[in-house]
Amino acid sequence: MMLAMKPVFDVLSDASRRHILALLAVEGELCVCELGAALDDIQPKISRHLAILREAGWVAARREGSWIFYRLATMPTWGKQVVAALGQGGVPAAELSQSQQRLTCFTGRPVQVNKEAK
């Protein structure tokens, strides 16, 4: 799916979705449970945000066994610039750092056998 300009503001209007995009830009690929731990939020809410991001073309997913891993989708230059801006102030650095710390401490992380390169 091609990233469309029209829904950009709708997608980015939500702080959790901006946070997910910034975290995926740093971490590469994460499953719902990892994102839930990092954002300290519940799985159904994270899944809804991922569905919106996927439908709008911001994230892509791959299945590995019973796990689904999400990553940033291939996007045009302007989309990459938007995501880069999220990591440079679009998401407060303290929040992103705290999410990364929670992710590091999360003990339920799945082992990825066929992890694709970033």
Secondary structure, DSSP 8 states (H G I E B T S, - for coil): ----STTHHHHHTSHHHHHHHHHHHHHSEEEHHHHHHHHT--HHHHHHHHHHHHHTTSEEEEEETTEEEEEE----HHHHHHHHHIIIIIS-HHHHHHHHHHHHH-TT----SS----
